[in-house]
Amino acid sequence: MFLLDLNLRLAHVIQPYVNDISLALVATCLVVYGDKVNGYLKKVVSSWVFIARVVAFILMCTFGYGLLTLWSQPLVYWGIMRVDLVYRPLLIFGSFCFLGILAERKRHL
């Protein structure tokens, strides 16, 4: 009973921060998989002239990642909010652990 009560209290404490948590999840995903996005961009623009490649890289890093974050964060927030309040702390903790495992496998840690 103590663990269930503690979990429910934790769920109420993190409730105002779900928006920030979803942003952190998206940012972590972009850090872990940013090299894949950059690799794809490199493959696409490899035949372009130097200046165009530099401009494409700058645009991808400034606007591309910003748009990915801006568009995907509300989807992650929506997904977290659809989970019952009792299971939400476990979902968030599990998601960050899963991303940590993925980062370890990609040698980011």
N, C-alpha and C positions, 0 to 999 in steps of 0.2 A: 504494500500500500504506500510505503514511503517513496518508492521509486516512481510510482504513477503520479503521486502528488508533486514530486520534484519535477517530473517531465512536464506536467501541466503548467507549473509556475514558470518553467523555462520557456514554454511555448508562449505564454503571455508576455514575458520579458522581451523576447525577440520579435514579437509582432510588429512594433513600430519600425523595426530595422529590416524588414523583409525586402524592401526596395533596394537598400544598400547591399544586402546579402546577394540578391539576384545580380546586381552589377558586379560584385566581386566574383561570382561564379562565371559570368561572361568574360570578364577580364582575364581570369585564370585560364579559361579555355583558349582565349586568343594568345596568351603567352605560350601555352603548351603547343598549340598548333599553328602559330604564326610562321614558323619555318616552312610548313607545307604551303601556306598561302604565298609566301615570298618565293618559294621554289617554283610554283606554278606561274607566278608573274614573270620570273626570270626566264622560264621556258618560252613564254609567249612573246616577250620583248627582246629576246636574245639577238634577233636579226635586225633590230632597229639601230639607228645611229646613237652615238654616245649620249648626246644631249637629250634625246627623246627617252632613252632608258632611265636617265637620271630623273627627268621630270615624271615619268611613270612611277618610279619608286617613291618619289616624294609625295605624289598624289595618293598613292596607295597607303603609305604610312600615315599621312595626315587625314585624308578624307575617307579612305577605304575602311580602315580600322575603326574610325569614328562612326561611320554609318553602320558597320557590322555591330558595334556596341549599342548604338542608338536603336537599331531595329530588333536586336535579339534580346535585349534586357527586358522589355515588356513581356515577351513570350515566356521567358524564364520566370518572371514575377507571376504571371498568370498561372503557370504550371505549379508553382509553389503554393499559391493561394487556393488551388483546387484540392490540395491535400488537406485532410482533416487536421484540425488544430493539434490533436493529440500526437499525430505522427510527424508533424512538421519538423520538430527538432532532430528527430532521427533521420529524416530525409536530407536535411541541410548538412548534418554532420557526415552522413554517408556520402553525399555528393562531393564534399571537400576531400574526404578520404579517397574516394574513387579518382578524383583529379590528381591527388598526390601520388597515387599508384601509377597513373598514366604518365605523370611528369618523371617519376623515377624510372620507368621503363624507357622513356625517351632521353634519359641521362641529363635531365634538367636539375636534378638534386645532387 
